[in-house]
Amino acid sequence: MITQLVEITQGFFIILILFFLIKILYFVMIKIYGKTKSFLGVIIEGSEYYWIWRWKKFHNTKKLDYEKIDEYNFERGWTLIPNLKNKLHYAAVINSDKDGSRGKNKINSNKKVLFYGDSFCFGEGVDDEETIPAFFEKKFKNIKSINYGVHGYGIDQQYLFLKDTISKHNPNLTCFIIVDNDFRRNFMDFRDYAKPKFILKDGKIVLTNTPVPKPEDILKNKKLSLLKLLLEFPKHFLIYYGIIEKRERTNISNLILDKIKEETKKQNSELIFIYINDARRNWWYKSYIDSYFIKTFKRKNIRYLYLEEIFGKKKLNSLFDTLSGHFSAEGNKLIAEKLAEYIKSEGIIK
């Protein structure tokens, strides 16, 4: 009996030690995330609690650089400030028009291409004329590219932006530039800032957390629970590999993609996705999301370009700028050229 009691006690202490090791590891990764794109960092990417902690920390110390080009948006959380003039952002020059699309001196043309996406579409770390939409415009004689990319957006926010803007332009082509993390952002109500979130109800998607809370309300009311913070790591580890919540998440994402197809079809606009996976990852920290997107695009008859398939892993890696963690200007140019080649070969725009 005493022996069994000792074994139980030893087992309890082992579990307790493991728990605190995970706790320490979690906070270590929070401290270094942003400098290290590691396996654990990618998993923490899906944690609302990490992003709330980060936002509050930087907001209170007034170090949130992205706030210099962003403003609060009640529907999508944040958006690019309209009418920016030569704003310096991470050594890149940013301009915007009255509708909040990036760039200036845009040509007038009946042929328009709308771009939606996250920071890869926006062009993090490069000037206005070095983004994928800007390079794409230069490959045609009479095309107007409109860059509605916003850093940190999930596909849900990209869809809401599309819904608000597509009818103003009657575009020939609508292009989404997405990364695997955009899928995870669909299921967060806080990322770079508070955001809306679709949930599944009676087989349909319903928008929640809208209107999005204002910054002053977040600072006042959004308190972190230490217990929930500690539980985020194992939870998101299971989510990352699709062990839990996979079916619900893929169902919601399917319905968002259906909504995007409906909106573009109503405007008689062709639709294409550029899909960027992180080719720098190893096989042991590759989630199910890559295969989900490729299979879904094929099943839903959505045109797509899968960059790793086009360039190969080694070449795709070379397109990244190590400082920004995004594509370099040269990388954006090569991707825009591949997109232009495909669009011309399909006869969508000549």
Buried (B, 14 or more C-beta within 10 A) or exposed (E): EEEEEEEEEEEEEEEEEEEEEBBEEBBEBBEEBEEEEEBBBBBBBBBBBBBBBBBBEBBEEEEBEBBEBBEBBEBBBBBBBEEBEEBEBBEBBBBBBEBBBBBBEBEEBEBBBBBBBBBBBBBBBBBBBBBBBBBBBBBBEEBBBBBBBBBBBBBBBBBBBBBBBBEEBEBBBBBBBBBBBBBBBBBBBBBBBBBBBBBBEEEEBEEEBBEBBEBEEBEEEBEEEEEEBBBBBEBBBBBBBBEBEBEEBBEBBBBBBEBBBEBBEEBEBBBBBBBBBBBEBEEEBBBBBBEBBBEBBEEBEBBBBBBBEBBEEEBBEBBBBEEBBBBBBBBBBBBBBBBBEBBEEEEBBE
